[in-house]
């Protein structure tokens, strides 16, 4: 039984170390930084990514990340008549407002 305690501590420590969150740039943070626009910083770009995570799915975030490189894609989304695009556009506008309020 006394050998079990050190083994348990090693396993528990390993589990904690492997499950700890790793600082990692998100999809929108990377796109924002790559775009190289004025005012783009790790703090600002990280903030917009943090706000986006609960709002958008991963696939939507990948789609929105393309807007940094090709801004006309956002206009295609805005003008789309697809119901899913209309819902995404509504959330996109809300996200923009939240970014303005919280990341400035």
MARTORNU-758825 format. One record per residue (C-alpha): residue in one letter; y, x, z. Coordinates in steps of 0.5 Angstrom, whole numbers, plus 500, padded with zeros to 3 digits. Layout:
! MARTORNU-758825
aYXZ;...
! end
This chain:
! MARTORNU-758825
x500500500;x505506501;x504508494;x506501492;x513502494;x515508490;x512505484;x515499485;x522502486;x521506480;x519500476;x525496478;x530501477;x527502470;x528495469;x535494471;x537500467;x534497461;x536491462;x544493463;x549491458;x551496453;x558496451;x557495444;x562492439;x561485436;x561483429;x569481429;x571487433;x568492428;x571488422;x578488426;x578495427;x575497420;x581493417;x586498419;x591493420;x598494425;x596492432;x589493431;x586496437;x580496441;x583492446;x586487441;x579487437;x575486443;x579480445;x578477439;x571478439;x570476446;x574469445;x569468438;x563469442;x562462445;x566458439;x562461433;x554462431;x552469429;x552467422;x559464423;x562470426;x559474420;x562470415;x569470419;x568478419;x569478412;x576475412;x578481415;x576485408;x577479404;x583474406;x582469400;x575467403;x579464409;x583460404;x576458400;x573455407;x580451409;x580448402;x572447402;x570439402;x563441405;x563437412;x560444415;x566448413;x571443415;x568443422;x568451422;x575451419;x577446425;x574451430;x577457426;x584454428;x583453435;x580460436;x586463432;x591459437;x586462443;x587469440;x595468440;x595466447;x590470450;x590477446;x597478445;
! end
